[in-house]
């Protein structure tokens, strides 16, 4: 999961160079590679410009705002812990929202656990196998990421989990729990993250290395105390070597999809 924005640019450059190398004419390869290198650099610069000029402050305020009356929201009821209330961003991540809310309405998540818990990172659930290996989408097959500059893995963001394989999003989701860290902020800054984004990270916390890597499709608007309590549970090492499974199951009683009626 710990990838950085600069990786996106590296992948872009490599992809362009690979395409340029597909020409069978050796003499033209040299010329094409020169052009592609120039194009790749231009694309990188354009990408950096877009990231650096984006209005992260306004976007963050919208992401963190309370839902409006009539909006679809969900209440994740966690046994012994309480309720986590989330709003959604269907205009940006329609597949993820439909997948999650349909599963919830169908009772798919009832009785499942938060099987992976890492304090100052996230809590993950939605796997019927309970070990991170299971779950499927409402369509029966996986689907791809829905990424947008305006949705950031700030503290409280609701995201879809996935493997390293393309189109591998199924039923598993996670809630980002990390707070702001001056040390981590310094590392992100040296890794090339936009200043505007880091300013919002100071304000809201989160886990910036997930940015533009994992689909953010919702945001907790009430119940972060419940998320924090879950993140603090004692974990143990599983047979697969993972050190993040709660010793005592953290059980999702149900996820109720409803309409926000305001305060």
C-alpha positions in Angstrom: 0.0 0.0 0.0 2.9 2.4 0.7 3.3 3.9 -2.7 3.9 7.5 -3.5 2.7 10.0 -6.2 6.1 10.0 -7.8 5.6 6.3 -8.7 2.7 7.4 -10.9 5.0 9.5 -13.0 7.6 6.8 -13.2 5.0 4.3 -14.5 3.9 6.9 -17.1 7.4 7.4 -18.4 8.0 3.6 -18.6 4.8 3.0 -20.4 5.6 5.6 -23.1 9.1 4.2 -23.6 7.8 0.7 -24.0 5.3 1.9 -26.6 8.1 3.7 -28.4 10.2 0.5 -28.5 7.5 -1.4 -30.4 8.7 -0.1 -33.8 10.7 -2.8 -35.6 12.8 -0.3 -37.5 16.0 0.2 -35.5 16.9 3.5 -37.1 13.5 4.9 -36.3 13.6 3.6 -32.8 16.3 6.1 -31.8 14.3 9.0 -33.2 11.0 7.7 -31.6 12.6 7.2 -28.3 14.0 10.7 -28.3 10.6 12.1 -29.1 8.9 9.9 -26.5 11.4 10.9 -23.8 10.6 14.5 -24.5 6.8 13.7 -24.5 7.2 11.8 -21.2 9.0 14.7 -19.6 6.3 17.1 -20.8 3.5 14.8 -19.4 5.3 14.6 -16.1 5.6 18.3 -15.9 1.9 18.7 -16.8 0.9 16.2 -14.2 2.9 17.9 -11.5 1.4 21.3 -12.5 -2.1 19.9 -12.2 -1.4 18.4 -8.8 0.3 21.5 -7.5 -2.4 23.9 -8.7 -5.4 21.8 -7.6 -7.6 23.5 -4.9 -7.2 20.9 -2.1 -8.6 23.2 0.5 -12.0 23.6 -1.1 -12.1 19.9 -2.0 -11.2 18.9 1.6 -13.9 21.1 3.1 -16.5 19.5 0.8 -15.2 16.0 1.6 -15.4 16.7 5.4 -18.7 18.5 5.3 -21.8 17.0 6.9 -24.2 15.3 4.5 -27.1 17.3 3.2 -30.7 16.4 4.0 -31.8 13.7 1.6 -28.4 12.3 1.0 -27.9 8.5 1.2 -25.8 7.6 4.2 -25.0 4.4 6.0 -24.7 3.4 9.7 -22.1 0.7 10.4 -23.2 -0.9 13.6 -20.3 -2.6 15.4 -21.1 -5.0 18.2 -19.8 -3.7 21.6 -18.4 -0.6 20.0 -21.2 1.5 18.6 -22.1 3.2 15.3 -19.9 4.6 12.5 -21.9 6.9 10.2 -20.7 7.5 6.7 -21.7 9.6 3.7 -20.9 8.7 0.1 -19.5 10.3 -3.1 -21.6 8.6 -5.9 -20.7 11.3 -8.4 -17.0 10.3 -8.3 -17.1 6.6 -7.3 -20.5 5.3 -8.5 -19.5 1.6 -8.8 -17.9 1.5 -5.3 -20.9 3.2 -3.8 -23.4 1.0 -5.5 -21.4 -2.1 -4.6 -21.1 -1.2 -0.9 -24.7 0.0 -0.4 -26.2 -3.0 -2.3 -24.2 -5.4 -0.3 -25.3 -3.6 2.9 -29.0 -3.7 1.9 -28.7 -7.4 1.1 -27.2 -8.1 4.5 -23.9 -9.3 3.0 -21.9 -7.6 5.7 -24.0 -8.8 8.6 -21.9 -10.7 11.1 -18.6 -10.1 9.3 -15.6 -8.7 11.1 -13.0 -6.0 10.9 -10.4 -8.6 10.3 -7.4 -6.3 9.8 -6.6 -3.5 12.3 -3.5 -1.3 12.3 -3.5 1.7 14.7 -2.4 4.9 13.0 -3.3 3.4 9.6 -6.8 1.9 9.1 -9.4 -0.7 10.0 -10.5 -3.2 7.3 -13.5 -5.4 7.0 -16.1 -6.9 4.6 -14.5 -10.2 4.0 -16.7 -13.3 4.5 -13.6 -15.4 4.9 -12.4 -13.2 7.7 -8.7 -13.3 6.7 -8.4 -10.9 3.8 -8.7 -13.5 1.1 -12.4 -13.5 0.3 -15.4 -11.5 -0.8 -16.8 -10.5 -4.2 -18.5 -7.5 -5.7 -22.3 -7.5 -6.4 -21.5 -8.3 -10.0 -19.6 -11.4 -9.1 -16.4 -10.2 -10.6 -13.9 -7.5 -9.5 -13.8 -4.0 -10.7 -11.2 -1.2 -11.0 -10.4 1.9 -9.1 -12.3 5.1 -9.3 -9.8 7.8 -8.5 -10.2 11.6 -8.4 -7.9 14.5 -7.2 -10.7 15.8 -4.9 -11.1 12.6 -2.9 -8.2 12.1 -0.5 -7.5 9.3 2.1 -7.9 11.7 5.0 -8.7 10.4 8.4 -12.2 8.9 8.3 -12.2 8.2 4.6 -14.1 5.1 3.5 -12.1 3.2 0.8 -12.3 0.0 -1.2 -9.6 -2.5 -0.5 -8.0 -4.4 -3.3 -5.0 -6.6 -4.2 -2.1 -5.8 -6.4 -4.0 -7.2 -9.4 -6.1 -5.0 -11.7 -9.9 -5.1 -11.3 -9.6 -6.8 -7.9 -12.1 -4.7 -5.9 -14.7 -7.0 -4.3 -16.5 -6.5 -1.0 -13.7 -5.5 1.3 -13.4 -1.9 2.5 -11.4 0.1 5.0 -11.6 3.2 7.1 -8.5 5.4 7.3 -7.8 6.0 11.0 -4.3 7.7 10.9 -3.9 11.1 12.5 -1.5 13.8 11.4 2.2 13.1 12.0 4.9 15.8 11.6 7.5 13.1 10.9 5.3 11.4 8.2 4.5 14.9 6.8 8.3 15.5 6.4 8.7 12.2 4.6 5.7 12.9 2.3 7.1 16.4 1.5 10.4 14.9 0.5 8.6 12.4 -1.7 7.1 15.1 -3.8 3.5 15.5 -2.5 1.9 18.9 -3.3 2.1 21.6 -0.6 -1.6 22.2 -0.9 -2.4 18.6 -0.1 0.1 18.5 2.8 -1.6 21.6 4.3 -4.9 19.7 4.4 -3.2 16.6 5.8 -2.1 18.8 8.7 -5.7 19.9 9.2 -7.4 16.5 8.8 -4.8 13.7 9.2 -4.9 10.6 7.1 -2.6 8.4 5.1 -1.4 10.2 2.1 0.5 7.3 0.5 -2.9 5.9 -0.4 -3.7 8.9 -2.5 -4.6 8.2 -6.1 -4.0 4.5 -5.4 -7.2 3.4 -3.6 -10.8 4.4 -4.3 -12.2 6.8 -1.7 -16.0 6.5 -1.9 -17.2 7.8 1.4 -16.3 9.7 4.6 -17.1 9.2 8.3 -19.2 12.1 9.5 -19.9 10.7 13.0 -18.3 7.9 15.0 -14.6 8.4 14.6 -14.4 7.6 18.4 -15.6 4.1 17.5 -13.0 3.8 14.7 -10.3 4.9 17.1 -11.5 2.3 19.7 -11.4 -0.5 17.2 -7.9 0.6 16.0 -6.6 0.2 19.6 -7.7 -3.4 20.0 -5.1 -6.1 20.8 -4.0 -8.0 17.7 -2.1 -11.2 17.1 0.0 -12.9 14.4 -1.9 -15.2 12.1 -0.6 -18.3 10.4 0.2 -16.3 7.3 2.4 -14.0 9.4 0.1 -11.0 9.5 0.2 -9.1 12.9 -3.0 -7.2 12.5 -5.9 -9.6 13.3 -7.8 -8.7 16.5 -7.5 -11.3 19.3 -11.2 -10.8 20.0 -13.5 -10.5 16.9 -14.7 -7.0 16.1 -18.1 -7.9 14.6 -20.2 -5.8 12.2 -23.8 -6.5 13.3 -25.3 -4.8 10.3 -24.8 -1.9 7.9 -28.0 0.2 7.6 -28.4 2.3 4.5 -30.7 5.2 5.1 -31.5 8.8 4.2 -29.9 11.7 6.1 -32.6 13.8 7.7 -30.4 16.5 9.2 -29.7 17.4 12.8 
